[in-house]
Amino acid sequence: QVQLVESGGGLVQAGGSLRLSCAASGSFFSISSMGWYRQAPGKQRELVAGIASSGSTNYADSVKGRFTISRDNAKNTVYLQMNSLKPEDTAVYYCNAYWVVAGITYNHWGQGTQVTVSS
């Protein structure tokens, strides 16, 4: 059973910081690509940041220089450090795990955590 549990969301003023965590259960974590996505009301879900099993990272242009994704394979946890938050960062943030084994694709989502940035 694969489970992704996000935590760390909340209400913060513009310019503030939050750190999101996503704890994963199961034996897949070290081989998976992990990502943080977000969905604001009335908008499509979008990729915020991703980190491959190798540790390479990628970011949406809108968060480059402000957000940092990292992973701790020993703890089966991926993090998203969010600094210099803006009201437009307000959204539900979702953790995603993706991996392929023997030609079978696995793609799992967490339940989401709300981030609200006040101006």
Stockholm file with secondary structure:
# STOCKHOLM 1.0

chainA/1-119         QVQLVESGGGLVQAGGSLRLSCAASGSFFSISSMGWYRQAPGKQRELVAGIASSGSTNYADSVKGRFTISRDNAKNTVYLQMNSLKPEDTAVYYCNAYWVVAGITYNHWGQGTQVTVSS
#=GR chainA/1-119 SS CCEEEEECCEEEETTCCEEEEEEEESSCGGGCEEEEEEECTTSCCEEEEEECTTCCEEECGGGTTTEEEEEETTTTEEEEEECSCCGGGCEEEEEEEEEEETTEEEEEECCCEEEEEEC
#=GC SS_cons         CCEEEEECCEEEETTCCEEEEEEEESSCGGGCEEEEEEECTTSCCEEEEEECTTCCEEECGGGTTTEEEEEETTTTEEEEEECSCCGGGCEEEEEEEEEEETTEEEEEECCCEEEEEEC
//
